[in-house]
């Protein structure tokens, strides 16, 4: 668990470190471009500040929510706007409109204003022309009125006008730019006044138009309401639906008849109940004529007859006397018997009265029933008539509803109309100027600090972008890691430039100029000879030692080595590398031969043996032997087989592929420990491909900072036999000081301070090279 966390932390640190190293390396490589670009941008800003005239911008703020008096809000005919985002955007467009611009231009006589007639900067003119060419503005008809200002003046005025909303409020900020502060304030205040006047005028016109429309509408509504009311009245009268009380006649009749029917039925029920009581009394008394006592007080009260009540009181008085006299005089006394006879007469009278009342009740019951039947017939007729008039009632309700709605609408419009008539004398706008603009104290543009800051930042950004573009376009080899990762070949060493060596063309002494007489000695004044022999502890010689070590450690090495030195393009320093490697091997005591096989451009022969009259071609032709053409170095065991170019050779590949050169190399292997072959480049010629049977292994020289990556890849792709025998590559002509900028991981490796421990530093090496050149 901890090991995984440590690995992840290491990867993160490596990623951050790689980014930091890349950034630092990029800045070290491209700092001159960045600084130069920033300096040019700053210079451009200074020039811009010098040639650009000053501009002053005045500002005024307008509030779009002017609260009105309460009575004005209630009587307003036109709906008051609720200023949402779309409404505010509409007001912004009105402020930018041509109408406001023309009004202000005419009011302040700006048609001849120098600011509006001054031609803009060439850049702005070019941008304007480009915009017109891409999206031409719609053609506007030419005004025939003399107050119409020129189109160019209107466009210039609108370009100088700025309109915007202040945050999320209902406040609009106007700004206008002019060459003087007073002129800017005057114009922006005039714009605000023109805008408010336009709003007031537009609203007054809208109120007048709405009032006229409302007046006509009121007349039409009044006529419609009156016609609807007349139609209701006529329909009611025609169908007899409405009574003088306002209720429908049928409904009123049914209500009255229902009341009468209820009363009739109640009356019939009362009479029937009374008759039933009379008949019950008569029936009881007919069964027992002696039970007059059953007509008690409750029955008499129920009958509610004063005659019966009076007779019963007399009967009770006689009964009391009869009871007393019977007790006093005896039951059969004549007086008692007379009392009983009187009592019998009173009972008979009571029953007769009851019969009379019963007959009266029967008569009344017949009358009540007849009356009830009449009321029921009338009610049935009224109900039938009410059903037949239901459709007419629906129609009259609809007519009444319409008439009522028209009347209410008329009253509402009349109230609004009266309010609008009063409001016309109280013109007010929903906008107002918060505070008028005053002349600005400082110019709005150009602002020196802002322009210079923008120039510095823009220059740095552009410089960084240009630096990145250079990095992307820099498709050349710079570091060993890049070389190994791209070609999948080991980088044997970095060979520094020999800038401090004065390479001069000097011929050998007169005793070495004879081809037939005397020994053929190599010139000891070449740059390679001075580097290898005169500076054995220099970085250059150490790099050549790395090449020799790689050759010796090659797994396919034999007792004798034939090493081919080539490159993808000419002038990459392969000849110098070949000569230096041969010098180093010879200086170490080994027998070494260097052969110039670049038959079309024998630059090595021109440097080491410029006076040679015979060489490789002559040996292959058989006109000279090898010993007759070899040149030697008196201080080392180096031998050189030159190539003499008397006339252009057109079939060099056939010469290098012939059996004669194969036999020559077989013979040379027996005489020398190392054979270094200077070969032509891969890309322009095919000569190197045919030398594969002759060469044991190849070394590819790549020039630092010049050779394109694609070129080297293509060269190796077209020569697969050479690619298989490559020991590695050499990054030649390396700028050691610049390497620290490109290879940040190994930046310490390129420092000369490490050579101090071994007796020679970079500065000492430079001094030694200088003194050696003077001695030479």
C-alpha positions in Angstrom: 0.0 0.0 0.0 2.7 2.4 0.9 4.8 1.5 -2.1 1.9 2.3 -4.4 1.4 5.6 -2.7 5.1 6.4 -3.1 5.0 5.5 -6.8 2.0 7.7 -7.4 3.6 10.6 -5.5 6.8 10.1 -7.5 4.9 10.2 -10.8 3.1 13.4 -9.7 6.4 15.0 -8.7 7.9 13.9 -12.0 5.0 15.4 -13.9 5.3 18.7 -12.0 9.1 18.7 -12.3 8.8 18.0 -16.1 6.4 20.9 -16.5 8.7 23.2 -14.5 11.8 22.1 -16.4 10.0 22.5 -19.7 8.8 26.0 -18.8 12.3 27.0 -17.6 13.9 25.5 -20.7 11.4 27.2 -23.0 12.1 30.6 -21.4 15.8 30.1 -21.6 15.5 29.2 -25.3 13.0 31.8 -26.4 13.7 34.7 -24.0 15.2 36.8 -26.8 12.1 36.4 -29.0 9.8 37.1 -26.1 11.8 40.2 -25.0 12.1 41.5 -28.6 8.4 41.0 -29.3 7.4 42.8 -26.0 9.8 45.6 -26.8 8.3 46.0 -30.3 4.8 46.0 -28.8 5.8 48.7 -26.2 7.3 50.8 -29.0 4.1 50.5 -31.0 2.1 51.6 -27.9 4.4 54.6 -27.5 3.9 55.5 -31.1 0.1 55.1 -30.8 0.1 57.4 -27.7 2.0 60.0 -29.6 -0.2 60.1 -32.8 -3.6 59.5 -31.3 -5.6 62.6 -30.3 -7.1 62.7 -26.8 -10.8 61.8 -26.3 -13.0 62.9 -23.5 -16.1 60.9 -22.5 -19.0 62.5 -20.6 -21.7 60.3 -18.9 -25.3 60.9 -17.8 -27.6 58.4 -16.1 -31.4 58.1 -16.8 -33.9 56.5 -14.5 -36.6 54.5 -16.2 -38.9 54.3 -13.1 -40.3 57.8 -12.4 -43.2 57.3 -9.9 -46.4 59.1 -10.8 -49.1 60.6 -8.6 -51.7 58.1 -7.5 -54.5 59.8 -9.3 -52.6 59.8 -12.5 -51.9 56.1 -12.2 -55.6 55.4 -11.7 -56.6 57.6 -14.6 -53.9 56.6 -17.0 -55.4 55.5 -20.3 -52.2 53.8 -21.7 -50.9 50.9 -19.6 -47.8 51.8 -17.6 -44.8 49.7 -18.7 -43.2 47.3 -16.2 -39.5 47.7 -17.1 -38.3 44.1 -17.5 -35.2 43.1 -19.5 -36.9 43.3 -22.9 -38.4 46.8 -22.1 -35.0 48.1 -21.0 -33.4 46.7 -24.2 -36.1 48.5 -26.2 -35.2 51.8 -24.5 -31.5 51.2 -25.3 -32.3 50.7 -29.0 -34.4 53.9 -28.9 -31.4 55.8 -27.5 -29.3 54.4 -30.3 -31.8 55.2 -33.0 -31.3 57.5 -36.0 -34.2 59.7 -34.8 -32.5 60.7 -31.6 -29.2 61.2 -33.5 -30.8 63.4 -36.1 -32.6 65.5 -33.5 -29.4 66.1 -31.5 -27.3 66.8 -34.6 -29.8 69.3 -35.9 -30.3 71.0 -32.5 -26.6 71.5 -31.9 -25.6 71.9 -35.5 -23.2 69.0 -35.5 -23.2 68.5 -39.2 -20.1 70.6 -39.5 -18.5 69.3 -36.2 -14.8 68.5 -36.8 -15.0 65.4 -34.6 -17.8 63.9 -36.8 -16.1 64.9 -40.1 -12.6 63.8 -39.1 -11.4 60.7 -40.9 -10.6 57.8 -38.6 -7.4 56.0 -38.3 -6.3 53.8 -41.2 -6.9 50.7 -39.2 -10.4 51.7 -38.2 -11.2 52.7 -41.8 -9.9 49.4 -43.0 -12.0 47.5 -40.4 -15.1 49.6 -41.4 -14.6 48.9 -45.0 -14.2 45.2 -44.3 -17.4 45.1 -42.2 -19.3 46.9 -45.0 -18.0 44.4 -47.5 -18.9 41.4 -45.4 -22.3 42.6 -44.3 -23.4 45.7 -46.2 -25.9 47.9 -44.3 -29.5 48.1 -45.8 -29.9 51.0 -48.2 -31.9 53.8 -46.7 -33.9 56.2 -48.9 -32.3 59.6 -49.3 -34.2 62.2 -47.4 -35.5 65.1 -49.4 -35.7 67.5 -46.4 -32.9 69.9 -45.9 -32.7 69.0 -42.1 -31.4 65.5 -42.8 -27.7 65.4 -41.9 -25.2 63.4 -44.1 -25.1 59.7 -43.6 -21.4 59.7 -42.6 -22.1 62.3 -39.8 -24.9 60.1 -38.4 -22.7 57.0 -38.4 -19.9 58.9 -36.8 -22.3 60.3 -34.1 -23.6 56.8 -33.4 -20.1 55.4 -33.2 -19.2 57.9 -30.5 -22.4 57.2 -28.5 -22.4 54.6 -25.8 -25.6 53.2 -24.2 -25.7 50.6 -21.5 -27.6 49.4 -18.4 -26.1 49.9 -15.0 -25.9 46.5 -13.4 -29.4 45.0 -12.9 -31.1 48.3 -12.1 -33.5 50.4 -14.2 -30.8 53.0 -14.8 -29.4 53.6 -18.3 -26.0 55.2 -18.7 -25.3 57.4 -21.7 -21.8 58.3 -22.7 -20.5 60.4 -25.6 -16.9 60.9 -26.7 -15.6 64.2 -28.1 -12.3 65.9 -28.5 -13.1 68.4 -25.7 -14.7 67.9 -22.3 -17.2 70.7 -22.6 -18.4 69.5 -26.0 -18.9 65.9 -24.7 -21.0 67.0 -21.7 -23.1 69.3 -23.9 -23.9 66.6 -26.4 -24.7 63.9 -23.9 -27.0 66.2 -22.0 -28.8 67.1 -25.3 -29.2 63.4 -26.1 -30.8 62.7 -22.7 -33.2 65.7 -23.2 -34.1 64.6 -26.7 -34.8 61.1 -25.5 -37.1 62.3 -22.7 -38.8 64.8 -25.0 -39.4 62.0 -27.5 -40.9 59.7 -24.8 -43.3 62.5 -23.7 -44.3 63.3 -27.2 -44.8 59.7 -28.1 -46.9 59.2 -25.0 -49.0 62.3 -25.6 -49.6 61.2 -29.1 -50.6 57.7 -27.9 -53.0 59.3 -25.3 -54.6 61.4 -28.0 -55.0 58.5 -30.3 -56.4 56.3 -27.5 -58.8 59.1 -26.4 -60.2 59.4 -29.9 -60.6 55.7 -30.2 -62.2 55.5 -26.8 -64.7 58.3 -27.7 -65.8 56.4 -30.8 -66.0 53.2 -28.8 -68.1 54.9 -26.1 -70.6 56.0 -28.7 -70.8 52.6 -30.2 -71.1 50.9 -26.8 -73.9 53.4 -25.7 -75.9 52.6 -28.8 -75.4 48.9 -28.3 -76.4 49.0 -24.6 -79.5 51.1 -25.4 -80.5 48.7 -28.2 -80.0 45.7 -25.9 -82.2 47.2 -23.2 -84.9 48.1 -25.6 -84.9 44.6 -27.0 -85.3 43.2 -23.5 -88.2 45.4 -22.7 -89.9 44.6 -26.0 -89.5 40.9 -25.6 -90.9 41.0 -22.1 -93.9 42.9 -23.2 -94.4 40.7 -26.2 -94.3 37.5 -24.2 -95.9 38.9 -21.0 -92.9 37.6 -19.0 -92.3 40.5 -16.6 -94.9 41.8 -14.1 -95.0 45.4 -12.8 -93.1 44.1 -9.8 -90.3 42.8 -11.8 -91.2 39.1 -11.5 -92.4 36.8 -14.2 -96.2 36.5 -14.4 -96.3 32.7 -14.6 -94.1 32.4 -11.6 -96.3 34.8 -9.6 -99.5 33.0 -10.6 -98.1 29.6 -9.6 -97.0 31.0 -6.3 -100.5 32.6 -5.6 -102.3 29.4 -6.7 -100.1 27.3 -4.5 -100.9 29.5 -1.6 -104.7 29.4 -2.3 -104.6 25.6 -2.8 -102.9 25.1 0.5 -105.4 27.4 2.2 -108.3 25.5 0.6 -107.0 22.2 1.6 -106.5 23.4 5.1 -110.1 24.7 5.2 -111.5 21.5 3.9 -109.5 19.5 6.4 -110.9 21.7 9.3 -114.5 21.4 8.2 -114.1 17.7 7.7 -112.7 17.3 11.2 -115.5 19.3 12.7 -118.1 17.2 10.8 -116.5 14.1 12.0 -116.8 15.2 15.6 -120.5 16.1 15.1 -121.2 12.8 13.6 -119.3 11.0 16.3 -121.5 12.8 19.0 -124.7 12.0 17.1 -123.7 8.4 16.6 -122.9 8.0 20.3 -126.1 9.6 21.5 -128.3 7.7 19.0 -127.1 4.5 20.4 -127.9 5.5 24.0 -130.4 8.3 24.4 -129.6 8.5 28.1 -125.9 9.3 27.8 -126.2 12.9 27.5 -123.5 13.1 30.1 -121.0 12.2 27.4 -121.2 15.8 26.2 -118.6 16.8 28.7 -116.8 20.1 28.8 -114.1 19.0 26.4 -116.6 18.0 23.7 -118.5 21.2 24.1 -115.4 23.2 23.9 -114.4 21.3 20.8 -117.7 22.0 19.2 -117.2 25.7 20.0 -121.0 26.5 19.9 -122.4 29.1 22.3 -125.9 27.6 22.0 -124.8 24.1 23.0 -122.7 25.6 25.8 -125.7 27.5 27.2 -128.0 24.4 27.0 -125.4 22.3 28.7 -125.1 24.8 31.5 -128.9 24.7 32.0 -128.8 20.9 31.8 -126.1 20.7 34.5 -128.1 23.1 36.8 -131.2 20.9 36.5 -129.1 17.8 37.1 -127.8 19.3 40.3 -131.3 20.3 41.5 -132.6 16.8 40.5 -130.0 15.2 42.6 -130.7 17.4 45.6 -134.5 17.0 45.3 -134.3 13.3 44.9 -132.4 13.1 48.1 -134.8 15.4 49.8 -138.2 14.6 48.4 -137.7 11.2 46.9 -136.9 9.8 43.5 -140.4 9.8 42.2 -141.5 13.1 43.5 -143.4 15.1 41.1 -141.0 18.0 41.2 -138.1 15.6 40.6 -140.0 14.1 37.7 -140.5 17.5 36.2 -136.8 18.2 36.6 -136.1 15.0 34.7 -138.5 16.0 31.9 -136.8 19.4 31.6 -133.4 17.7 31.5 -134.7 15.4 28.7 -136.0 18.4 26.7 -132.6 20.1 27.1 -130.8 17.0 25.9 -133.0 16.8 22.8 -132.3 20.4 22.1 -128.5 19.9 22.3 -128.7 16.9 19.9 -130.8 19.0 17.5 -128.3 21.7 17.6 -125.5 19.2 16.9 -127.5 17.9 13.9 -127.9 21.4 12.7 -124.2 22.1 13.0 -123.4 18.8 11.2 -125.6 19.8 8.3 -123.9 23.2 8.1 -120.5 21.5 8.2 -121.5 19.2 5.4 -122.5 22.2 3.3 -119.3 24.0 4.1 -117.3 20.9 3.2 -118.9 20.7 -0.2 -118.2 24.3 -0.9 -114.5 23.9 0.3 -114.0 20.9 -1.8 -115.4 22.7 -4.9 -113.1 25.6 -4.2 -110.1 23.3 -3.8 -110.8 21.6 -7.1 -111.1 25.0 -8.8 -107.7 26.1 -7.4 -106.1 22.8 -8.5 -107.4 23.3 -12.0 -106.1 26.8 -12.1 -102.7 25.6 -10.8 -102.4 22.9 -13.4 -103.1 25.4 -16.1 -100.6 27.8 -14.8 -97.9 25.1 -14.6 -98.7 24.1 -18.2 -98.4 27.6 -19.4 -95.1 28.1 -17.4 -93.6 25.1 -19.2 -94.5 26.5 -22.6 -92.8 29.8 -21.8 -89.4 28.3 -20.5 -87.6 28.9 -23.8 -88.8 32.5 -23.9 -87.5 33.0 -20.3 -84.0 31.6 -21.4 -84.0 34.1 -24.2 -84.9 37.0 -22.0 -82.2 36.1 -19.5 -79.6 36.1 -22.3 -80.9 39.4 -23.5 -80.8 40.8 -20.0 -77.2 39.5 -19.4 -76.0 41.1 -22.6 -77.6 44.3 -21.9 -76.1 44.4 -18.4 -72.6 43.6 -19.7 -72.8 46.3 -22.4 -74.0 48.8 -19.8 -71.2 47.9 -17.4 -68.6 48.1 -20.2 -70.0 51.4 -21.2 -69.7 52.7 -17.7 -66.1 51.5 -17.4 -65.1 53.1 -20.7 -66.8 56.3 -19.7 -64.8 56.4 -16.5 -61.5 55.8 -18.3 -62.4 58.4 -20.9 -63.1 61.1 -18.3 -59.8 60.2 -16.6 -57.8 60.4 -19.8 -59.4 63.8 -20.6 -58.1 65.1 -17.3 -54.7 63.5 -17.8 -54.0 65.2 -21.1 -53.4 68.4 -19.2 -50.8 66.7 -17.0 -48.0 65.4 -19.3 -45.4 63.4 -17.5 -42.7 60.8 -18.5 -41.7 57.7 -16.7 -38.0 58.7 -17.2 -35.9 61.4 -15.7 -32.2 62.4 -15.6 -30.6 61.5 -12.3 -27.9 64.1 -12.7 -26.8 66.1 -15.7 -23.4 65.4 -17.2 -20.5 67.6 -16.3 -17.2 68.1 -18.3 -14.9 65.2 -17.5 -11.6 66.1 -15.8 -9.5 63.3 -17.5 -9.4 62.0 -21.0 -11.0 58.6 -21.5 -8.7 57.4 -24.2 -6.0 56.8 -24.9 -5.0 55.9 -21.4 -1.2 55.7 -21.2 -1.0 53.2 -18.3 -3.7 50.9 -19.8 -2.2 51.1 -23.3 1.3 50.4 -22.0 0.1 47.6 -19.8 -1.9 46.1 -22.7 1.2 46.5 -24.9 3.4 44.8 -22.4 1.0 41.9 -21.7 0.1 41.6 -25.4 3.8 41.6 -26.4 4.6 39.0 -23.8 1.7 36.8 -24.9 2.5 37.2 -28.5 6.1 36.6 -27.8 5.3 33.5 -25.9 3.0 32.4 -28.7 5.7 33.1 -31.3 8.2 31.2 -29.1 5.8 28.2 -29.0 5.4 28.4 -32.7 9.2 28.3 -33.1 9.3 25.3 -30.7 6.7 23.5 -32.8 8.4 24.4 -36.1 11.8 23.4 -34.7 11.8 19.9 -36.2 15.4 19.3 -35.7 17.5 17.2 -33.3 18.6 19.0 -30.1 19.1 16.4 -27.4 20.4 12.8 -27.2 17.0 11.7 -25.7 15.2 13.2 -28.7 17.6 11.5 -31.0 17.3 8.1 -29.4 13.6 8.2 -29.0 13.0 9.2 -32.6 15.4 6.9 -34.4 15.5 4.1 -31.8 19.3 4.2 -32.0 21.8 5.0 -29.2 23.4 8.4 -29.2 27.1 7.7 -28.8 28.2 11.2 -27.9 27.7 15.0 -28.3 30.5 16.5 -30.3 30.9 20.3 -29.6 31.7 22.9 -32.2 35.3 23.9 -32.9 34.6 27.6 -32.9 37.9 28.6 -31.3 40.0 26.9 -33.9 41.1 28.9 -36.8 40.7 26.6 -39.8 43.0 27.9 -42.5 43.9 26.3 -45.8 47.6 25.8 -45.9 49.5 23.7 -48.3 52.3 21.4 -47.2 55.9 22.4 -47.4 57.8 22.3 -50.7 59.3 19.0 -49.7 55.9 17.4 -49.4 54.6 18.7 -52.7 56.4 16.2 -54.8 54.3 13.1 -55.6 57.1 11.0 -56.9 60.0 12.1 -54.7 60.1 12.1 -50.9 57.6 10.8 -48.4 53.9 11.8 -48.7 53.1 13.5 -45.4 49.7 14.7 -44.2 49.4 18.4 -43.3 49.7 19.0 -39.6 48.0 22.3 -39.8 44.5 21.1 -40.1 41.9 21.9 -37.4 41.4 18.2 -36.7 45.1 17.6 -36.1 45.3 20.6 -33.7 42.2 19.5 -31.8 43.3 15.8 -31.4 47.0 16.4 -30.8 47.1 19.8 -29.2 44.0 19.4 -26.9 43.9 15.8 -25.7 41.8 16.7 -22.6 39.2 18.9 -24.4 35.5 18.1 -24.5 35.8 17.6 -28.3 38.5 14.9 -28.0 36.5 13.2 -25.1 33.5 13.0 -27.4 35.7 11.3 -30.1 36.9 8.9 -27.5 33.3 8.0 -26.8 32.9 7.0 -30.5 36.0 4.8 -30.4 34.8 3.2 -27.2 31.5 2.4 -28.8 33.3 0.8 -31.7 35.4 -1.3 -29.5 32.4 -2.4 -27.4 30.3 -3.3 -30.4 29.2 -7.0 -30.0 30.0 -7.7 -33.7 33.5 -6.5 -33.5 36.3 -8.5 -35.1 40.1 -8.2 -35.0 40.0 -5.6 -37.7 37.3 -2.9 -37.9 36.0 -1.2 -41.0 33.9 1.7 -39.8 31.8 3.8 -42.2 31.0 7.4 -41.3 28.0 8.9 -43.0 25.2 11.4 -42.6 21.7 12.1 -43.9 22.7 15.5 -45.6 25.9 17.1 -46.7 27.9 19.5 -44.5 26.8 17.8 -41.2 30.5 17.3 -40.2 30.9 13.6 -41.0 34.3 14.2 -42.6 35.5 16.0 -39.5 34.3 13.2 -37.3 36.0 10.6 -39.6 39.3 12.4 -39.6 39.2 13.1 -35.8 38.4 9.5 -35.1 41.3 8.3 -37.2 43.6 10.8 -35.7 42.6 9.7 -32.2 43.1 6.0 -33.0 46.4 6.7 -34.6 47.5 8.9 -31.7 46.8 6.0 -29.3 49.3 3.8 -31.1 47.0 1.7 -33.3 47.5 1.2 -37.0 44.6 3.1 -38.7 43.7 3.9 -42.2 41.2 6.5 -43.3 39.7 6.1 -46.8 37.9 8.9 -48.6 35.0 7.2 -50.4 33.1 10.3 -51.1 34.1 10.2 -54.8 31.9 13.1 -56.0 33.0 15.5 -53.3 36.3 14.4 -51.7 36.5 17.1 -49.1 38.6 15.0 -46.7 41.3 14.7 -49.5 41.2 18.4 -50.1 41.9 19.0 -46.4 44.5 16.4 -45.6 46.2 15.8 -48.9 45.4 18.7 -51.2 48.3 17.9 -53.6 47.6 14.3 -54.0 47.7 13.2 -57.7 46.5 9.6 -57.3 44.1 7.9 -55.0 41.4 5.3 -54.6 40.1 5.4 -58.2 43.6 4.9 -59.5 44.2 2.0 -57.2 41.0 0.4 -58.4 42.0 1.0 -62.0 45.4 -0.6 -61.4 47.4 2.4 -62.5 48.9 2.9 -59.0 49.5 0.6 -56.1 48.2 1.3 -52.6 51.6 2.2 -51.3 52.1 4.8 -54.1 48.9 6.6 -53.0 49.0 6.5 -49.2 49.7 9.6 -47.2 50.9 9.4 -43.7 51.0 11.4 -40.5 54.6 11.6 -39.1 53.4 11.9 -35.4 50.8 9.1 -35.4 50.3 5.8 -37.2 47.6 7.4 -39.4 47.5 6.5 -43.1 45.2 8.2 -45.6 44.0 6.9 -48.9 42.7 10.0 -50.7 40.3 10.3 -53.7 41.5 12.5 -56.5 38.8 14.2 -58.6 40.3 14.9 -62.0 36.9 14.9 -63.8 33.3 14.4 -62.8 32.4 10.8 -62.0 29.0 9.7 -63.1 29.0 6.0 -61.9 30.4 6.2 -58.4 27.9 3.6 -57.1 29.2 1.1 -59.7 32.8 1.8 -58.7 32.0 1.2 -55.0 30.1 -2.0 -55.8 32.8 -3.5 -58.0 34.8 -6.6 -56.9 38.0 -4.6 -57.1 37.2 -2.4 -54.1 36.0 -5.5 -52.2 39.4 -7.1 -52.8 41.1 -3.9 -51.9 39.4 -3.8 -48.5 40.2 -7.4 -47.9 43.8 -6.7 -48.3 43.7 -3.6 -46.2 42.1 -5.5 -43.3 45.3 -7.5 -42.9 47.5 -4.5 -42.6 45.5 -2.2 -40.3 43.8 -2.4 -37.0 41.1 0.1 -37.9 39.8 1.3 -41.3 37.8 4.5 -41.2 35.7 5.2 -44.3 34.5 8.7 -45.1 31.2 8.0 -47.0 28.9 10.3 -48.9 25.6 11.4 -47.3 22.5 9.1 -47.6 19.9 11.4 -49.0 21.3 12.9 -52.2 23.3 9.8 -53.3 22.9 6.0 -53.3 26.6 5.3 -53.0 26.4 4.5 -49.3 23.9 1.7 -49.9 26.3 -0.3 -52.1 29.1 -0.2 -49.5 27.2 -2.4 -47.0 29.3 -5.5 -48.0 32.5 -3.6 -47.4 31.7 -2.0 -44.0 31.5 -3.8 -40.7 29.4 -1.1 -39.0 28.2 2.4 -39.6 28.1 5.6 -37.6 25.5 8.2 -38.5 26.4 11.8 -37.9 23.6 14.3 -37.3 24.1 18.0 -37.1 22.7 19.6 -34.0 20.0 22.2 -34.5 20.0 21.9 -38.3 19.2 18.4 -39.6 15.4 17.9 -39.9 14.0 14.9 -38.1 11.9 13.8 -41.1 14.9 13.9 -43.4 16.9 11.5 -41.2 13.9 9.2 -40.8 13.4 9.1 -44.5 17.1 8.5 -45.2 17.2 5.5 -42.8 14.0 4.2 -44.2 15.4 4.1 -47.7 18.6 2.4 -46.6 17.5 -0.6 -44.5 20.9 -2.4 -44.9 22.7 0.6 -43.5 20.2 0.9 -40.7 20.8 -2.7 -39.6 24.6 -2.1 -39.3 24.5 1.2 -37.4 26.3 1.3 -34.1 24.7 4.5 -33.2 24.5 8.2 -33.9 26.6 11.2 -33.2 25.1 14.6 -32.5 27.7 16.9 -34.1 28.4 20.6 -34.0 26.6 20.8 -30.6 26.3 24.2 -28.9 27.2 23.0 -25.4 26.2 26.2 -23.7 22.8 26.1 -25.4 22.3 22.4 -24.5 21.4 23.4 -20.9 18.4 25.2 -22.3 17.1 22.2 -24.3 18.0 19.3 -22.0 17.1 20.6 -18.5 17.3 17.1 -16.9 21.0 16.8 -17.8 21.9 20.5 -17.6 24.7 19.8 -15.1 26.3 17.4 -17.5 27.1 20.2 -19.9 28.9 22.4 -17.4 32.7 22.8 -17.8 33.1 22.9 -14.0 33.3 19.1 -14.0 36.5 19.1 -15.9 38.4 20.9 -13.1 38.9 17.6 -11.2 40.8 16.2 -14.2 43.2 18.9 -14.8 41.5 20.9 -17.4 38.4 23.1 -17.3 36.5 24.8 -20.1 38.2 28.1 -19.7 41.7 26.4 -19.6 40.8 24.5 -22.7 39.8 27.7 -24.4 43.1 29.3 -23.4 45.1 26.3 -24.5 43.4 26.3 -27.9 44.2 30.0 -28.3 47.9 29.5 -27.4 48.1 26.5 -29.6 46.8 28.4 -32.6 49.4 31.1 -32.0 52.2 28.5 -31.9 50.8 26.9 -35.1 
